[in-house]
């Protein structure tokens, strides 16, 4: 009877070790997938920004002026209902500042809610 108990005990110990390893591997996989997703998201955001700057440059916009314009524009209020108008208004203001800011000397850019 004692022999049977020791055999069962070894089986349980081995099973517990394997289960701990399984859980550890699942966590490692999950962590690695999260790290990969975060890195891929950063690369995608950088790609979108690079394409935006390429487009602006191709449109003849001075990229240094564009960066300066983006740093001084103030966005206020909520835009819950603004939809695409918000992005368009912001881009219009940035483009104007990047091209000398003549329109913004006379009027502001905004959206209606």
URQUIBEL-V5827 format. One record per pair of residues at least 24 apart in sequence whose C-alpha atoms are under 6 Angstrom apart, sorted by the first residue. I is the first residue (numbers start at 0). J is the second residue. If there is no record, write none. Layout:
BEGIN
I&J + I&J
END
This chain:
BEGIN
64&97 + 65&97 + 68&93 + 68&96 + 68&97 + 80&112 + 81&112
END
